[in-house]
């Protein structure tokens, strides 16, 4: 990576193929995250209501699937 200085701005020039790969993958810019933001993004905390709702939905879908398998077997 070469750093080009033009006037008061400092821009970073990358190879064209790296820019193309980043564009195809949807990575336009890389944002620096703070430690708090990183901890929040990697946290496994769950809201109890949504955890229960997801479990109830999973049980209902499994019951429907078992019913259809038994009915059409």
C-alpha positions in Angstrom: 0.0 0.0 0.0 1.4 3.3 -1.0 0.5 6.6 0.8 0.2 9.5 -1.5 0.2 13.0 -0.2 -1.4 15.7 -2.2 -1.6 19.1 -0.4 -3.1 18.8 3.0 -5.0 15.5 2.3 -3.5 12.1 2.8 -5.0 9.4 0.7 -4.2 5.7 0.6 -3.9 4.1 -2.9 -4.5 0.4 -3.1 -4.0 -2.0 -6.0 -6.9 -2.1 -8.5 -7.5 -5.8 -8.0 -7.9 -5.3 -4.2 -10.4 -2.5 -4.8 -12.3 -4.7 -7.2 -12.4 -7.7 -4.8 -13.6 -5.4 -2.0 -16.3 -3.9 -4.2 -17.5 -7.4 -5.3 -17.6 -8.5 -1.7 -19.5 -5.4 -0.6 -16.7 -4.0 1.5 -16.5 -0.3 0.7 -14.7 1.1 3.7 -13.4 -0.5 6.9 -14.6 1.4 9.9 -12.5 1.3 13.1 -14.7 0.1 16.0 -14.2 1.1 19.6 -13.7 -1.6 22.2 -17.2 -1.1 23.5 -18.7 -1.5 20.0 -16.7 -4.7 19.5 -17.8 -6.1 22.8 -21.4 -5.3 22.0 -21.2 -6.9 18.5 -19.7 -10.1 19.9 -22.0 -10.4 22.9 -24.2 -13.5 23.3 -26.7 -11.8 25.6 -30.3 -12.6 24.7 -33.6 -10.9 25.6 -35.6 -13.6 27.6 -38.8 -12.8 25.7 -37.3 -13.4 22.3 -35.5 -16.5 23.4 -38.8 -18.0 24.7 -40.7 -16.9 21.5 -38.1 -18.6 19.3 -38.3 -21.8 21.4 -42.1 -21.9 21.2 -42.0 -21.3 17.4 -39.5 -24.1 17.0 -41.7 -26.5 18.9 -44.8 -25.5 16.9 -42.9 -26.0 13.6 -41.6 -29.4 14.8 -45.2 -30.5 15.8 -46.5 -29.4 12.4 -43.7 -31.3 10.6 -44.3 -34.5 12.7 -48.1 -34.2 11.9 -47.5 -33.9 8.2 -45.0 -36.8 8.2 -47.5 -39.0 10.1 -50.5 -38.0 8.1 -48.9 -38.6 4.7 -46.9 -41.7 5.6 
